Amino acid sequence: MKRSLKKQQGTAALFTVLMLPGFLAMMYMTIEATRYMQDEAKIGDAMEAAALAVSGNVDKNIDTNKALVKRYADLYLPDANVQLENINVEVQSCEDVYGARCGEPGVYDRHGFYFSEFRISATVSQQSWFPITEKLPGFDETINFDGKAVARKYIFDPLDLILVLDMSGSMGNAWSASGSDQDKYQGVLDIVERLATDIHTLNQEIADVNKRHRIGVSVFSDRVVHKEDTAYGTRYFRSSYLYQAHEDNWRYKYAAQSTLMNNLFNDRYFGIYTSQSSDSTTFYNIDLTKDLPALINQVKYFTPSGYTASFEGIVAGARMLYGSLEPDVKRKKVLIILSDGEDYGRDYYGYYNHKWDGINLYNAGMCNAMRDAFIAQDAQLTLAVIGFDYDLERNQGLKTCVGEKNVHTARDYDDIYNTIVPIIAEAVGHLFYRDYQAN
C-alpha cells in the first residue's frame, strides 16, 4: 500500500511537471487577453473623449488637434505607443456627408439641423508582456488597436451672425493658392450665399419666427458705407469711426481714440453723406435680417475698392449686434472677420496710417471693451478672424482683438466655410454613431 501511494505521488509529480508549462501558458494568455480587452475598450473611450475635445477646440488646425487626440490616448493608455502619424482628424460639413440631402428632416435627425462633423481615429500599439516563444505560446510581440469616434456640433440656439467682409482693392485679385481662378471677393461672396442659403433652409423648420437665425454683413475697406432708403430715394453714408470728415471734402479730422472708445455703441455716424460717388455704392452694410434671400440678392453686386482698415468694419458690425439685443430672446452673438491682409494705407491726405491706428485701437482694448459691454447686458460676444492668402501671423492687431485661439487660417474657400460653421454652432459637440453609413 505504501509503495502504491509513493508510486502515485511520483506519477502526480510527473504530470505536474509536464502540465506546468501549459498551466503557465494559460495563465499568461488569460492575463494578457484581459489586458488587451481592456485596452480595446480604453482606446474607444479615448477617441470619444478626444472627439468631444476637438469639437470644442476653437483652434481648427489639424496638427494641433492631432496633438490633442494624442494627449487623450496617452492619458487612457499610458503604456501604449501612440504616434501622431497614426492619428487622423477629419472635419466635414453637413453637405460633405449628405450632399443635397443636408438639412432635410428625417435623413439624420427629425429636424435636419446643420452641423459640423469631427471624425477621429487612431492606431496604437502595445508591447506584449508574454510574447510567443519556441517553447511557450503567447501573443505577437506588438499588438495594434484601432479606435474611432464621431462628434457633431449642431446649430441650435437662435443666432445673430455678422460677417465682417474685407472689400479692399486687393480682394479684386485671384487667390491662386486656393486652386480657384476667381477673384477673392467673388469667392467670399459665394461663401456668404452658401451660408445664408443653408441658414434660410434651417429657418424654415423653426416654427417660432422669433427664434429664427439672422445674418448681417459689415463691409469695409478704408471706410464703411451705410445705406438708407428714404422718401427722397436711396442715400449712402460714407463713414469712418476713427476719422471724421469735413462737410465739404474728404479731408479727415482726427477723432481721438479715447473719443471712439467712449462712444463705441453711441448710435451716430462719422463721415459725410454722399449719393453721387459711384465708389460709395460698390458695397454697403446690411443689418441683421431673417430675410436671407434678400441679403443674398444684395451682396452679389458688391465690388472691392480702397485701402484696408479692419477696425471700421469691426466697430460697425459690433454696433449692429449690440443694437439687436433683446431682453426676451437669448441669441448667440457672433462676429467673424474675413480678410486677405493687414490694415494698410493712409487717409485721403496721407495724415493717418490705418495699420498703426488699428494696432493702437486693439492694444488700447477696443475689442475687450466691446465684450464687456455685451456682458453688462447679460449677453456674450464671440469674435473670430479667418485670414486667407496671406501670413496671418503678421497681423498682431487682429490677434490681439479676437484672441490667439480665435485666429484661423484657411487653405481654400471650402475651408473658410468649414471654419465658420463650428464657430456659430454649439460650444461642444455630441457623440454620433461611429459606424454610421450616410445613405
BELMO-V75901 format. One record per pair of residues at least 24 apart in sequence whose C-alpha atoms are under 7 Angstrom apart, sorted by the first residue. I is the first residue (numbers start at 1). GAP is how many residues later the second one is. D is the distance in whole Angstrom. If there is no record, write none. Layout:
i: [I | I]
gap: [GAP | GAP]
d: [D | D]
This chain:
i: [25 | 25 | 28 | 29 | 32 | 40 | 42 | 43 | 43 | 44 | 44 | 46 | 46 | 46 | 47 | 47 | 47 | 47 | 47 | 48 | 51 | 51 | 51 | 51 | 51 | 52 | 52 | 52 | 52 | 55 | 55 | 55 | 55 | 55 | 56 | 56 | 56 | 58 | 58 | 59 | 59 | 62 | 80 | 80 | 80 | 81 | 81 | 81 | 82 | 82 | 86 | 86 | 87 | 87 | 87 | 88 | 88 | 88 | 89 | 89 | 89 | 90 | 90 | 90 | 91 | 91 | 91 | 92 | 92 | 92 | 93 | 93 | 97 | 98 | 103 | 103 | 111 | 113 | 113 | 113 | 114 | 114 | 115 | 115 | 115 | 115 | 116 | 116 | 116 | 116 | 116 | 117 | 117 | 117 | 117 | 118 | 118 | 118 | 119 | 119 | 119 | 120 | 120 | 120 | 121 | 121 | 121 | 122 | 122 | 122 | 123 | 148 | 149 | 150 | 150 | 150 | 150 | 151 | 151 | 151 | 151 | 152 | 152 | 152 | 152 | 153 | 153 | 153 | 153 | 153 | 153 | 154 | 154 | 155 | 155 | 155 | 156 | 157 | 157 | 158 | 158 | 158 | 158 | 158 | 159 | 159 | 159 | 159 | 159 | 160 | 160 | 160 | 160 | 160 | 160 | 160 | 161 | 161 | 161 | 161 | 161 | 161 | 162 | 162 | 162 | 162 | 162 | 162 | 162 | 162 | 163 | 163 | 163 | 163 | 163 | 163 | 164 | 164 | 164 | 164 | 164 | 164 | 164 | 164 | 164 | 164 | 165 | 165 | 165 | 165 | 165 | 165 | 165 | 166 | 166 | 166 | 166 | 166 | 167 | 167 | 167 | 167 | 167 | 167 | 168 | 168 | 168 | 168 | 168 | 168 | 169 | 169 | 169 | 169 | 171 | 172 | 175 | 178 | 178 | 187 | 189 | 189 | 191 | 193 | 196 | 200 | 212 | 213 | 214 | 214 | 214 | 215 | 215 | 215 | 216 | 216 | 216 | 216 | 217 | 217 | 217 | 218 | 218 | 218 | 218 | 218 | 219 | 219 | 219 | 219 | 220 | 220 | 220 | 220 | 221 | 221 | 221 | 221 | 221 | 222 | 222 | 222 | 222 | 223 | 223 | 224 | 224 | 224 | 225 | 225 | 225 | 225 | 226 | 226 | 227 | 227 | 235 | 236 | 236 | 236 | 236 | 237 | 237 | 237 | 238 | 238 | 238 | 238 | 238 | 239 | 239 | 239 | 239 | 240 | 240 | 240 | 241 | 241 | 244 | 244 | 245 | 245 | 247 | 250 | 251 | 251 | 257 | 261 | 264 | 265 | 287 | 307 | 307 | 308 | 308 | 308 | 309 | 309 | 309 | 310 | 311 | 333 | 333 | 333 | 334 | 334 | 334 | 334 | 335 | 335 | 335 | 336 | 336 | 336 | 337 | 337 | 337 | 338 | 338 | 338 | 339 | 339 | 339 | 340 | 340 | 340 | 340 | 341 | 342 | 358 | 359 | 362 | 362 | 362 | 363 | 367 | 386]
gap: [111 | 112 | 102 | 109 | 97 | 105 | 34 | 30 | 104 | 103 | 104 | 26 | 27 | 30 | 73 | 74 | 100 | 101 | 102 | 101 | 67 | 69 | 98 | 99 | 100 | 99 | 376 | 377 | 378 | 63 | 96 | 98 | 373 | 374 | 371 | 372 | 373 | 347 | 348 | 346 | 347 | 27 | 44 | 45 | 46 | 43 | 44 | 45 | 42 | 43 | 36 | 37 | 34 | 35 | 36 | 32 | 33 | 34 | 30 | 31 | 32 | 28 | 29 | 30 | 26 | 27 | 28 | 24 | 25 | 26 | 24 | 325 | 341 | 340 | 98 | 99 | 94 | 41 | 42 | 89 | 40 | 41 | 37 | 38 | 39 | 40 | 36 | 37 | 38 | 305 | 306 | 33 | 34 | 35 | 36 | 32 | 33 | 34 | 30 | 31 | 32 | 28 | 29 | 30 | 26 | 27 | 28 | 24 | 25 | 26 | 24 | 286 | 285 | 281 | 282 | 283 | 284 | 278 | 279 | 280 | 281 | 277 | 278 | 279 | 280 | 269 | 272 | 273 | 275 | 276 | 277 | 271 | 272 | 269 | 270 | 271 | 270 | 174 | 175 | 53 | 54 | 55 | 173 | 174 | 54 | 55 | 172 | 173 | 174 | 53 | 54 | 55 | 171 | 172 | 173 | 174 | 53 | 54 | 55 | 172 | 173 | 174 | 53 | 54 | 55 | 56 | 155 | 172 | 173 | 174 | 53 | 54 | 55 | 172 | 173 | 174 | 53 | 54 | 55 | 149 | 150 | 153 | 171 | 172 | 173 | 174 | 52 | 53 | 54 | 55 | 172 | 173 | 174 | 53 | 54 | 55 | 172 | 173 | 52 | 53 | 54 | 136 | 137 | 138 | 53 | 136 | 137 | 138 | 139 | 140 | 135 | 136 | 137 | 138 | 133 | 132 | 214 | 233 | 234 | 226 | 110 | 111 | 226 | 103 | 96 | 92 | 78 | 77 | 74 | 75 | 76 | 73 | 74 | 75 | 70 | 71 | 72 | 73 | 68 | 69 | 70 | 67 | 68 | 95 | 98 | 99 | 64 | 65 | 66 | 94 | 89 | 90 | 92 | 93 | 84 | 85 | 86 | 87 | 88 | 84 | 85 | 86 | 87 | 86 | 89 | 60 | 88 | 89 | 55 | 58 | 59 | 60 | 58 | 59 | 57 | 58 | 40 | 37 | 38 | 39 | 44 | 35 | 36 | 37 | 33 | 34 | 35 | 36 | 42 | 30 | 31 | 32 | 33 | 30 | 31 | 72 | 29 | 71 | 26 | 27 | 26 | 27 | 25 | 98 | 97 | 98 | 104 | 105 | 51 | 54 | 33 | 37 | 38 | 35 | 36 | 37 | 34 | 35 | 45 | 33 | 47 | 47 | 48 | 49 | 47 | 48 | 49 | 90 | 47 | 48 | 49 | 47 | 48 | 49 | 47 | 48 | 49 | 47 | 48 | 49 | 47 | 48 | 49 | 47 | 48 | 49 | 50 | 49 | 53 | 39 | 38 | 35 | 38 | 39 | 37 | 34 | 24]
d: [6 | 6 | 7 | 6 | 7 | 6 | 6 | 7 | 5 | 5 | 6 | 6 | 6 | 6 | 6 | 7 | 6 | 6 | 5 | 5 | 7 | 6 | 6 | 6 | 6 | 6 | 6 | 6 | 7 | 6 | 7 | 7 | 6 | 6 | 6 | 4 | 7 | 6 | 6 | 6 | 7 | 7 | 6 | 6 | 5 | 6 | 5 | 6 | 5 | 7 | 6 | 5 | 6 | 4 | 7 | 6 | 5 | 6 | 6 | 5 | 7 | 6 | 5 | 7 | 6 | 5 | 6 | 6 | 5 | 7 | 6 | 6 | 7 | 6 | 7 | 7 | 7 | 6 | 6 | 7 | 6 | 6 | 6 | 5 | 4 | 6 | 6 | 5 | 7 | 6 | 6 | 7 | 6 | 4 | 7 | 6 | 5 | 6 | 6 | 5 | 7 | 5 | 5 | 6 | 6 | 4 | 7 | 6 | 5 | 6 | 7 | 7 | 5 | 6 | 5 | 7 | 5 | 6 | 5 | 4 | 5 | 5 | 5 | 6 | 7 | 7 | 6 | 6 | 6 | 4 | 6 | 5 | 6 | 7 | 4 | 6 | 7 | 7 | 7 | 5 | 6 | 5 | 5 | 6 | 5 | 6 | 5 | 5 | 6 | 6 | 5 | 6 | 6 | 6 | 5 | 6 | 6 | 5 | 6 | 6 | 5 | 6 | 6 | 5 | 5 | 7 | 6 | 6 | 5 | 6 | 6 | 5 | 6 | 6 | 5 | 6 | 6 | 5 | 6 | 6 | 7 | 7 | 7 | 6 | 5 | 6 | 7 | 6 | 5 | 6 | 6 | 5 | 7 | 6 | 5 | 6 | 6 | 5 | 6 | 6 | 5 | 7 | 4 | 6 | 4 | 5 | 5 | 5 | 5 | 6 | 5 | 4 | 5 | 6 | 6 | 6 | 6 | 6 | 4 | 7 | 7 | 7 | 6 | 6 | 6 | 6 | 7 | 6 | 6 | 5 | 5 | 5 | 6 | 7 | 5 | 5 | 4 | 6 | 6 | 5 | 7 | 5 | 7 | 6 | 6 | 5 | 7 | 6 | 6 | 6 | 7 | 7 | 6 | 5 | 7 | 5 | 5 | 5 | 6 | 6 | 5 | 5 | 5 | 7 | 6 | 7 | 6 | 6 | 7 | 7 | 5 | 6 | 6 | 6 | 6 | 7 | 6 | 6 | 6 | 6 | 7 | 6 | 5 | 6 | 6 | 6 | 6 | 7 | 7 | 6 | 5 | 4 | 7 | 5 | 6 | 6 | 5 | 6 | 5 | 5 | 5 | 6 | 6 | 7 | 6 | 6 | 7 | 6 | 7 | 6 | 6 | 6 | 5 | 5 | 5 | 7 | 5 | 7 | 6 | 6 | 6 | 6 | 5 | 6 | 6 | 5 | 6 | 7 | 6 | 5 | 7 | 6 | 5 | 5 | 6 | 5 | 6 | 6 | 5 | 6 | 7 | 5 | 7 | 6 | 5 | 6 | 6 | 6 | 6 | 7 | 5 | 6 | 6 | 6 | 7 | 5 | 7]
